[in-house]
């Protein structure tokens, strides 16, 4: 391996520069230096897990020099294996991880025989039973030796060892040193160590690295070199939450309650007394509608009483249990009254005109609001998140709505059918997409080491996401509410659409058929929206060079203005 002019920058900060060395088959190069000098970061750069400038080449069996750009990042990592010092926290066992790595395309295309896993484990002092234990049940030393076992058994040409014996006792460390130098005698080893006696025991050359003095390494949750540098206190402070609402905040909530309640009552009276031109011509008089459809009218006083009773119950529970949710629930009730009132007024002229272009415009506005609300929920965000979610919602909802109104109901873009159908579809796809994106970003944001472990063993980004069950977990979380809702329809729950049609006078069998159609469309819409959103997010966070870009995920600023969750914008490091 030949390394020339290696330089690692994070923003305008230099982590290391002008790193040059050459290793031959069977060589061991120890990398030493104080913490924060960039040793682990250099190993990640050699494995192409981080962005780096400089030249890295590996001599092929035929003598020609190969670079990561020539053979691709996955094939490079199959030959140049990075062994992290972090404890493995993924699901499964060491044996299942080894068998999984063997299925990666980059590993299957190598002309190298893998070693027997159990034989390698025996050299490192592990038993076959240890290889079949779940990673979480292994001790720290066992987990470190199990990861070494997997990496050695894959027989890479270069081993990038990040303190591989840091969690081992002296006897186990000595056994690991012997195994690393004898099991793959022709492999090259770049070995980071803080044990001053280890280079003399193992033998080999030493590369000393010193901290780069110019500038301070910035604190950042998604900095890819945060394992060795940076103050993680910033991250911890960002995640701190108050233990509960203070007495002052609860008292302020109680003081605001009468104001918002009066506003709600006022809105209801305005709604009751508002005379919308053309309304009677569109739907007929109230008496005719009630007589024709046997519809029970709901009075304004009934709505006011129900609302106040609901808020009173929530207020008592919030005060006794110190929940602090009275104000938020009151505001939500106010939004419900306001938004539904505006909706009922807006729909009248739209139904009167019944223009396809007007319907499309109104539906697109609904999609924009749904994408904005979906972006507000995850605690991790990335720069183009709202665009990806909007694309997913627009594509999936357009397809399912087209099927519903054109094929299912055969009514075309009739406003009376299209807008209510889109509303039901958007409410569900917004929730499912938000849940799936939240799960995906949480996995990649809080536990990036699990995905990077598979990438370091030669997995492509899609192999790491699909075979690592990142995508399946995200989609499963998002689709579960829809599956549960469909499972209890007609037994435990009668859906709102069917209930409304029955109350409006439709025969129950027709109401049931409408509800079946809507539920099938909701399920299809949700799964399409989630898959598109997760695919777009994954392809952005893990770049085409199959690197997990930690700098592209960041914690949402809770104190940001209202438009920040919509933009989800922060300059990359």
C-alpha positions as CSV (number, residue, x, y, z in Angstrom):
1,X,0.0,0.0,0.0
2,X,1.3,3.4,-1.0
3,X,-0.1,6.6,0.7
4,X,1.0,10.0,-0.5
5,X,0.0,13.5,0.7
6,X,-3.0,12.4,2.8
7,X,-5.1,15.3,4.0
8,X,-8.3,15.3,6.1
9,X,-10.3,18.5,6.5
10,X,-13.5,19.1,8.4
11,X,-14.8,22.4,7.2
12,X,-11.8,24.7,7.3
13,X,-10.1,22.7,10.1
14,X,-7.2,20.4,9.3
15,X,-7.3,17.1,11.2
16,X,-4.0,15.8,9.7
17,X,-2.0,16.6,6.6
18,X,1.0,15.4,4.6
19,X,0.8,11.7,5.7
20,X,3.1,9.6,3.6
21,X,4.1,5.9,4.0
22,X,4.5,2.7,2.1
23,X,3.9,-0.9,3.3
24,X,4.8,-4.2,1.7
25,X,3.2,-7.6,2.1
26,X,3.6,-8.9,5.6
27,X,4.5,-5.5,7.0
28,X,3.2,-4.0,10.3
29,X,3.0,-0.2,10.6
30,X,2.2,1.0,14.1
31,X,0.5,4.4,14.3
32,X,1.2,6.1,17.6
33,X,0.5,9.5,19.1
34,X,-1.6,11.3,21.7
35,X,-5.4,11.2,21.6
36,X,-6.8,13.6,19.1
37,X,-4.0,13.4,16.7
38,X,-6.2,11.8,14.0
39,X,-5.0,8.2,14.2
40,X,-8.5,6.6,14.0
41,X,-9.6,9.2,11.4
42,X,-6.6,8.2,9.2
43,X,-7.6,4.6,9.4
44,X,-11.2,5.5,8.3
45,X,-9.8,7.6,5.5
46,X,-7.6,4.6,4.3
47,X,-10.8,2.6,4.2
48,X,-12.6,5.3,2.3
49,X,-15.2,5.7,5.0
50,X,-14.4,9.4,5.2
51,X,-13.7,12.1,2.6
52,X,-10.0,12.6,2.2
53,X,-7.6,14.1,-0.3
54,X,-4.4,12.5,-1.4
55,X,-3.3,9.3,-3.1
56,X,-3.9,5.8,-1.9
57,X,-3.0,2.8,-4.0
58,X,-2.7,-0.9,-3.5
59,X,-0.5,-3.2,-5.6
60,X,-2.4,-6.0,-7.3
61,X,-1.1,-9.5,-7.9
62,X,-0.1,-8.5,-11.4
63,X,2.0,-5.6,-10.2
64,X,-0.3,-2.8,-11.3
65,X,-1.4,-0.1,-8.8
66,X,-5.1,0.0,-8.0
67,X,-6.8,3.0,-6.4
68,X,-10.3,3.1,-4.7
69,X,-11.5,5.2,-7.7
70,X,-10.5,2.4,-10.1
71,X,-12.0,-0.6,-8.4
72,X,-14.8,1.1,-6.4
73,X,-15.3,1.7,-2.7
74,X,-16.9,-1.7,-1.9
75,X,-14.2,-3.7,-3.7
76,X,-11.5,-1.6,-1.9
77,X,-13.0,-2.3,1.5
78,X,-13.2,-6.0,0.8
79,X,-9.4,-5.9,0.4
80,X,-8.7,-3.1,2.9
81,X,-10.7,-3.9,6.1
82,X,-11.2,-1.4,8.9
83,X,-11.5,-3.0,12.4
84,X,-13.2,-0.4,14.6
85,X,-12.4,-0.1,18.3
86,X,-16.1,0.6,19.1
87,X,-18.1,-2.2,20.5
88,X,-20.4,-3.9,18.1
89,X,-24.1,-3.2,19.0
90,X,-25.9,-4.6,16.0
91,X,-28.3,-7.5,16.3
92,X,-27.3,-11.1,15.5
93,X,-24.2,-13.1,16.4
94,X,-20.6,-13.0,15.2
95,X,-21.2,-16.1,13.1
96,X,-24.3,-14.5,11.4
97,X,-22.2,-11.3,10.7
98,X,-19.5,-13.4,9.0
99,X,-22.1,-15.3,6.9
100,X,-23.7,-12.0,6.0
101,X,-20.4,-10.5,4.9
102,X,-19.8,-13.5,2.7
103,X,-22.9,-12.6,0.7
104,X,-21.8,-9.1,-0.2
105,X,-21.1,-8.7,-3.9
106,X,-17.6,-7.3,-3.3
107,X,-16.7,-10.4,-1.2
108,X,-18.0,-12.9,-3.7
109,X,-16.0,-11.4,-6.5
110,X,-12.7,-11.8,-4.7
111,X,-10.3,-14.6,-5.7
112,X,-9.4,-15.3,-2.1
113,X,-10.3,-18.3,0.2
114,X,-11.8,-17.3,3.5
115,X,-10.4,-18.8,6.7
116,X,-12.5,-21.2,8.8
117,X,-14.3,-19.0,11.4
118,X,-14.0,-21.5,14.3
119,X,-10.3,-22.0,13.7
120,X,-9.6,-18.3,13.8
121,X,-11.8,-18.0,17.0
122,X,-9.8,-20.7,18.7
123,X,-6.5,-18.8,17.9
124,X,-8.0,-15.8,19.7
125,X,-9.2,-17.7,22.7
126,X,-12.9,-17.9,21.8
127,X,-15.1,-21.0,21.6
128,X,-17.8,-21.9,19.0
129,X,-20.4,-21.1,21.6
130,X,-19.1,-17.5,21.8
131,X,-19.6,-17.2,18.0
132,X,-23.2,-18.1,18.4
133,X,-23.9,-15.6,21.2
134,X,-25.8,-12.4,20.5
135,X,-23.4,-9.5,20.4
136,X,-25.0,-7.8,23.4
137,X,-24.3,-10.8,25.7
138,X,-20.6,-10.9,25.0
139,X,-18.2,-9.1,27.3
140,X,-16.2,-6.2,26.1
141,X,-13.1,-8.4,25.5
142,X,-15.1,-11.2,23.8
143,X,-16.8,-8.7,21.5
144,X,-13.5,-7.2,20.5
145,X,-12.0,-10.6,19.7
146,X,-15.2,-11.7,17.9
147,X,-14.9,-8.8,15.6
148,X,-11.3,-9.6,15.0
149,X,-12.3,-13.1,14.2
150,X,-14.8,-12.1,11.6
151,X,-12.4,-9.7,9.9
152,X,-9.5,-12.2,9.9
153,X,-11.6,-15.0,8.5
154,X,-12.5,-12.8,5.5
155,X,-8.8,-12.7,4.7
156,X,-8.3,-9.1,3.6
157,X,-5.0,-7.9,2.1
158,X,-4.8,-5.0,4.5
159,X,-6.0,-4.8,8.1
160,X,-6.6,-1.4,9.5
161,X,-6.6,-2.1,13.3
162,X,-7.9,0.6,15.6
163,X,-6.6,-0.4,19.0
164,X,-7.6,-4.1,18.6
165,X,-6.4,-5.2,22.0
166,X,-7.5,-2.2,24.1
167,X,-10.2,-4.2,26.0
168,X,-8.1,-7.4,26.4
169,X,-6.2,-8.7,29.4
170,X,-2.4,-9.2,28.9
171,X,-2.8,-13.0,28.0
172,X,-5.6,-12.4,25.5
173,X,-3.8,-9.4,24.0
174,X,-0.7,-11.5,23.4
175,X,-2.8,-14.3,21.8
176,X,-4.4,-11.6,19.6
177,X,-1.0,-10.2,18.6
178,X,0.2,-13.7,17.6
179,X,-3.0,-14.4,15.6
180,X,-2.9,-11.1,13.8
181,X,0.7,-11.7,12.6
182,X,0.5,-15.4,11.8
183,X,-2.9,-16.2,10.5
184,X,-2.5,-13.8,7.5
185,X,1.3,-13.6,7.2
186,X,1.1,-11.9,3.7
187,X,-1.4,-9.2,4.8
188,X,-0.3,-5.7,5.7
189,X,-1.3,-4.3,9.0
190,X,-1.7,-0.6,9.9
191,X,-2.1,-0.7,13.7
192,X,-3.1,2.1,16.0
193,X,-1.9,1.5,19.5
194,X,-1.6,3.3,22.8
195,X,0.5,0.5,24.3
196,X,4.1,1.7,24.2
197,X,5.5,-1.8,24.5
198,X,3.3,-3.4,21.8
199,X,5.4,-2.3,18.7
200,X,8.5,-3.9,20.3
201,X,6.6,-7.1,21.0
202,X,5.0,-7.4,17.6
203,X,7.7,-5.8,15.5
204,X,7.4,-3.4,12.7
205,X,7.8,0.3,11.9
206,X,6.2,3.2,13.7
207,X,4.4,6.2,12.3
208,X,4.1,9.0,14.9
209,X,1.2,11.5,14.5
210,X,0.9,14.7,16.4
211,X,-2.2,16.9,16.9
212,X,-2.6,19.6,14.3
213,X,-2.3,22.9,16.2
214,X,-4.0,25.3,13.7
215,X,-7.6,25.8,14.7
216,X,-9.9,24.0,17.0
217,X,-11.8,20.9,15.9
218,X,-15.5,21.9,15.9
219,X,-18.0,20.2,18.1
220,X,-20.7,18.5,16.0
221,X,-23.0,15.5,16.5
222,X,-22.5,14.3,12.9
223,X,-18.8,14.8,12.6
224,X,-17.4,11.6,11.2
225,X,-14.2,11.9,13.4
226,X,-16.1,12.6,16.6
227,X,-14.9,9.2,18.0
228,X,-11.4,10.6,18.6
229,X,-11.9,14.4,18.9
230,X,-14.4,17.0,19.9
231,X,-16.4,17.7,22.9
232,X,-19.4,15.4,23.1
233,X,-20.9,17.6,25.8
234,X,-22.5,19.7,23.2
235,X,-24.4,16.6,22.0
236,X,-25.4,15.7,25.5
237,X,-26.6,19.2,26.2
238,X,-28.6,19.2,23.0
239,X,-30.4,16.1,24.1
240,X,-31.2,17.3,27.7
241,X,-34.8,17.8,28.4
242,X,-36.4,19.3,31.6
243,X,-37.6,16.6,34.0
244,X,-41.2,18.0,33.9
245,X,-43.2,21.3,33.7
246,X,-42.5,23.8,36.4
247,X,-45.2,25.2,38.7
248,X,-44.8,28.5,36.9
249,X,-45.4,26.9,33.5
250,X,-48.5,25.1,34.8
251,X,-49.9,28.3,36.2
252,X,-49.3,30.1,32.9
253,X,-51.2,27.3,31.2
254,X,-54.1,27.7,33.5
255,X,-54.1,31.4,33.0
256,X,-54.2,31.1,29.2
257,X,-56.9,28.5,29.3
258,X,-59.9,30.9,29.7
259,X,-58.5,33.1,26.9
260,X,-58.2,30.3,24.4
261,X,-61.5,28.8,25.5
262,X,-63.3,32.1,24.9
263,X,-61.7,32.2,21.5
264,X,-63.0,28.7,20.7
265,X,-66.5,29.7,21.7
266,X,-66.3,32.9,19.6
267,X,-65.2,30.8,16.6
268,X,-68.0,28.4,17.0
269,X,-70.6,31.3,17.1
270,X,-69.0,32.9,14.1
271,X,-69.2,29.6,12.3
272,X,-72.9,29.2,13.3
273,X,-73.8,32.7,12.2
274,X,-71.8,33.0,9.0
275,X,-74.0,33.2,5.9
276,X,-71.9,32.0,3.0
277,X,-73.3,33.1,-0.4
278,X,-74.3,30.2,-2.5
279,X,-74.3,27.7,0.3
280,X,-78.0,27.1,0.2
281,X,-78.0,26.8,-3.5
282,X,-75.3,24.1,-3.4
283,X,-76.6,21.9,-0.6
284,X,-80.2,23.0,-0.2
285,X,-81.8,24.2,3.1
286,X,-80.9,22.7,6.4
287,X,-84.5,21.4,6.8
288,X,-84.4,19.6,3.4
289,X,-81.1,18.0,4.0
290,X,-82.1,16.7,7.4
291,X,-85.4,15.4,6.1
292,X,-84.0,13.7,3.0
293,X,-81.1,12.1,4.7
294,X,-82.5,11.6,8.3
295,X,-79.5,13.6,9.4
296,X,-79.3,14.6,13.1
297,X,-78.1,18.2,13.2
298,X,-75.4,19.1,15.8
299,X,-76.0,22.4,17.5
300,X,-73.3,24.9,18.4
301,X,-74.1,24.5,22.1
302,X,-73.5,20.8,21.9
303,X,-70.1,21.5,20.3
304,X,-69.2,24.1,23.0
305,X,-70.3,21.7,25.8
306,X,-68.3,18.8,24.4
307,X,-65.2,20.9,23.9
308,X,-65.3,22.4,27.4
309,X,-65.9,19.0,29.0
310,X,-63.0,17.5,27.1
311,X,-60.7,20.4,28.1
312,X,-61.8,20.2,31.7
313,X,-61.0,16.5,31.9
314,X,-57.6,17.0,30.3
315,X,-56.9,20.0,32.5
316,X,-57.5,18.0,35.7
317,X,-55.4,15.1,34.5
318,X,-52.6,17.5,33.4
319,X,-52.6,19.3,36.7
320,X,-52.7,16.2,38.9
321,X,-50.1,14.2,36.8
322,X,-47.9,17.3,36.0
323,X,-48.2,16.7,32.3
324,X,-48.2,20.3,31.1
325,X,-50.4,19.5,28.1
326,X,-53.4,21.6,28.8
327,X,-52.2,24.6,26.8
328,X,-51.1,22.5,23.8
329,X,-54.4,20.6,23.8
330,X,-56.4,23.8,24.1
331,X,-54.5,25.3,21.1
332,X,-55.0,22.0,19.2
333,X,-58.7,22.3,19.9
334,X,-58.7,25.9,18.7
335,X,-56.9,24.8,15.5
336,X,-59.4,22.1,15.0
337,X,-62.3,24.5,15.1
338,X,-60.6,27.1,13.0
339,X,-59.2,24.7,10.3
340,X,-62.4,22.8,9.9
341,X,-64.4,26.0,9.8
342,X,-62.2,27.4,7.1
343,X,-62.2,24.1,5.2
344,X,-66.0,24.0,5.2
345,X,-66.1,27.6,3.8
346,X,-63.4,27.0,1.2
347,X,-65.0,23.8,-0.1
348,X,-68.3,25.4,-1.0
349,X,-66.9,27.5,-4.0
350,X,-64.6,24.7,-5.0
351,X,-67.5,22.3,-5.2
352,X,-69.5,25.0,-7.1
353,X,-66.8,25.6,-9.7
354,X,-65.7,21.9,-9.8
355,X,-62.7,22.7,-12.1
356,X,-60.0,20.0,-12.3
357,X,-57.2,22.7,-12.2
358,X,-58.7,24.2,-9.1
359,X,-58.9,20.7,-7.5
360,X,-55.3,20.0,-8.4
361,X,-54.1,23.4,-7.0
362,X,-56.0,22.8,-3.7
363,X,-54.7,19.3,-3.4
364,X,-51.1,20.4,-4.0
365,X,-51.5,22.9,-1.1
366,X,-52.7,20.1,1.1
367,X,-49.6,18.0,0.1
368,X,-47.3,20.9,0.9
369,X,-48.8,21.2,4.4
370,X,-48.6,17.5,4.9
371,X,-44.9,17.5,4.0
372,X,-44.2,20.3,6.4
373,X,-46.0,18.6,9.2
374,X,-44.1,15.3,8.5
375,X,-40.8,17.2,8.8
376,X,-41.7,18.6,12.2
377,X,-41.8,15.2,14.0
378,X,-38.3,13.7,13.6
379,X,-35.6,14.9,16.0
380,X,-32.9,14.3,13.4
381,X,-33.2,16.1,10.1
382,X,-31.1,16.6,6.9
383,X,-31.0,19.5,4.4
384,X,-33.3,18.4,1.6
385,X,-35.7,16.4,3.9
386,X,-38.9,18.3,3.0
387,X,-38.2,18.0,-0.7
388,X,-37.8,14.2,-0.4
389,X,-41.0,13.9,1.7
390,X,-42.9,16.1,-0.6
391,X,-41.9,14.0,-3.7
392,X,-42.8,10.8,-1.8
393,X,-46.3,12.2,-0.9
394,X,-47.0,13.7,-4.3
395,X,-46.0,10.6,-6.2
396,X,-47.8,8.1,-4.0
397,X,-50.9,10.1,-3.4
398,X,-51.3,11.0,-7.1
399,X,-51.2,7.4,-8.1
400,X,-53.6,6.1,-5.5
401,X,-56.0,9.0,-5.9
402,X,-56.0,8.5,-9.7
403,X,-56.8,4.8,-9.1
404,X,-59.5,5.6,-6.7
405,X,-61.4,8.3,-8.5
406,X,-60.8,7.1,-12.1
407,X,-60.9,3.3,-11.7
408,X,-62.6,2.6,-8.4
409,X,-65.4,5.3,-8.5
410,X,-65.2,6.3,-12.2
411,X,-65.9,9.9,-11.4
412,X,-62.7,11.6,-12.6
413,X,-61.4,14.7,-10.8
414,X,-64.8,15.6,-9.3
415,X,-64.2,17.9,-6.3
416,X,-66.7,16.1,-4.1
417,X,-64.9,12.8,-4.4
418,X,-61.2,13.8,-5.1
419,X,-60.7,16.3,-2.2
420,X,-62.1,14.1,0.6
421,X,-60.3,11.1,-0.7
422,X,-57.0,13.0,-0.9
423,X,-57.5,14.2,2.7
424,X,-57.9,10.7,4.0
425,X,-54.9,9.5,2.1
426,X,-52.7,12.4,3.1
427,X,-53.5,12.0,6.8
428,X,-52.3,8.4,6.8
429,X,-49.3,8.8,4.5
430,X,-48.1,11.8,6.4
431,X,-48.1,9.8,9.6
432,X,-46.5,6.7,8.2
433,X,-43.8,8.6,6.3
434,X,-43.0,10.6,9.3
435,X,-42.7,7.5,11.5
436,X,-40.5,5.7,8.9
437,X,-38.2,8.6,8.4
438,X,-37.9,9.2,12.1
439,X,-36.9,5.5,12.6
440,X,-34.4,5.7,9.7
441,X,-32.7,8.9,10.9
442,X,-32.6,7.6,14.5
443,X,-30.8,4.4,13.4
444,X,-28.3,6.3,11.3
445,X,-28.0,9.2,13.6
446,X,-27.7,7.5,17.0
447,X,-26.1,4.2,15.9
448,X,-24.1,4.9,12.7
449,X,-21.5,2.3,13.7
450,X,-23.9,-0.5,12.9
451,X,-24.2,0.5,9.3
452,X,-20.6,1.5,9.0
453,X,-19.5,-1.9,10.2
454,X,-21.2,-3.5,7.2
455,X,-19.8,-0.9,4.9
456,X,-16.3,-1.6,6.2
457,X,-16.7,-5.3,5.4
458,X,-17.4,-4.5,1.7
459,X,-21.2,-3.9,1.7
460,X,-22.6,-1.5,-0.8
461,X,-24.9,1.2,0.6
462,X,-28.0,-0.8,-0.4
463,X,-26.6,-4.1,1.0
464,X,-25.9,-2.3,4.3
465,X,-29.3,-0.8,4.4
466,X,-31.4,-3.8,3.3
467,X,-29.3,-6.7,4.7
468,X,-28.6,-4.7,7.8
469,X,-32.4,-4.4,8.2
470,X,-32.3,-0.6,8.5
471,X,-34.9,-0.1,5.7
472,X,-37.1,-3.0,6.8
473,X,-37.2,-1.6,10.3
474,X,-38.1,1.9,9.2
475,X,-40.9,0.7,6.8
476,X,-42.2,-1.8,9.4
477,X,-42.6,1.0,12.0
478,X,-44.4,3.2,9.5
479,X,-46.9,0.6,8.2
480,X,-47.7,-1.0,11.6
481,X,-50.5,1.5,12.5
482,X,-52.2,0.9,9.1
483,X,-52.0,-2.9,9.6
484,X,-53.4,-2.7,13.1
485,X,-56.2,-0.4,12.0
486,X,-57.2,-2.8,9.1
487,X,-57.1,-5.8,11.5
488,X,-59.8,-4.4,13.8
489,X,-62.1,-2.8,11.2
490,X,-65.7,-3.9,11.7
491,X,-64.9,-5.7,15.0
492,X,-63.5,-3.1,17.3
493,X,-63.7,0.1,15.3
494,X,-66.1,1.6,12.7
495,X,-64.0,4.0,10.6
496,X,-64.9,7.7,10.3
497,X,-65.9,7.6,6.7
498,X,-68.2,4.7,7.1
499,X,-69.7,6.2,10.2
500,X,-70.3,9.5,8.4
501,X,-72.0,7.8,5.5
502,X,-74.3,5.8,7.7
503,X,-75.2,8.9,9.7
504,X,-75.8,10.7,6.4
505,X,-78.3,8.0,5.4
506,X,-76.3,5.7,3.1
507,X,-77.1,2.0,3.3
508,X,-74.5,0.2,5.5
509,X,-73.4,-2.2,2.7
510,X,-72.6,0.8,0.4
511,X,-70.8,2.6,3.3
512,X,-68.8,-0.6,3.9
513,X,-67.8,-0.9,0.3
514,X,-66.6,2.7,0.2
515,X,-64.6,2.1,3.4
516,X,-63.0,-1.1,2.0
517,X,-61.9,0.8,-1.1
518,X,-60.4,3.7,1.0
519,X,-58.5,1.3,3.3
520,X,-56.9,-0.5,0.4
521,X,-55.9,2.8,-1.1
522,X,-54.6,4.0,2.2
523,X,-52.4,0.9,2.7
524,X,-51.0,1.1,-0.9
525,X,-50.4,4.9,-0.5
526,X,-48.7,4.5,2.8
527,X,-46.3,1.8,1.7
528,X,-45.4,3.7,-1.6
529,X,-44.8,6.9,0.3
530,X,-42.6,5.3,2.9
531,X,-40.5,3.4,0.4
532,X,-39.9,6.5,-1.8
533,X,-39.1,8.7,1.2
534,X,-36.8,6.1,2.8
535,X,-35.0,5.4,-0.5
536,X,-34.5,9.2,-1.2
537,X,-33.2,9.8,2.4
538,X,-30.9,6.8,2.3
539,X,-29.4,7.7,-1.0
540,X,-28.6,11.2,0.3
541,X,-27.2,10.2,3.7
542,X,-25.1,7.3,2.3
543,X,-23.4,8.8,-0.8
544,X,-22.6,7.1,-4.1
545,X,-19.1,6.2,-2.7
546,X,-20.9,4.1,-0.1
547,X,-19.9,6.4,2.8
548,X,-22.2,7.2,5.7
549,X,-22.2,11.0,5.7
550,X,-22.6,11.8,9.4
551,X,-22.2,15.4,8.6
552,X,-25.5,15.3,6.7
553,X,-27.6,14.4,9.7
554,X,-28.1,16.8,12.6
555,X,-30.3,17.4,15.5
556,X,-33.2,19.7,15.0
557,X,-32.9,23.0,16.8
558,X,-36.0,23.1,19.1
559,X,-35.6,26.9,19.5
560,X,-35.6,27.6,15.7
561,X,-38.3,29.7,14.1
562,X,-41.4,28.1,12.8
563,X,-40.1,27.9,9.2
564,X,-36.9,26.0,10.2
565,X,-38.5,22.5,10.4
566,X,-39.8,23.3,6.9
567,X,-36.5,24.2,5.4
568,X,-34.4,21.7,7.5
569,X,-31.3,23.5,6.3
570,X,-27.9,23.6,7.8
571,X,-24.6,24.0,5.9
572,X,-22.5,20.9,5.6
573,X,-19.2,20.6,7.4
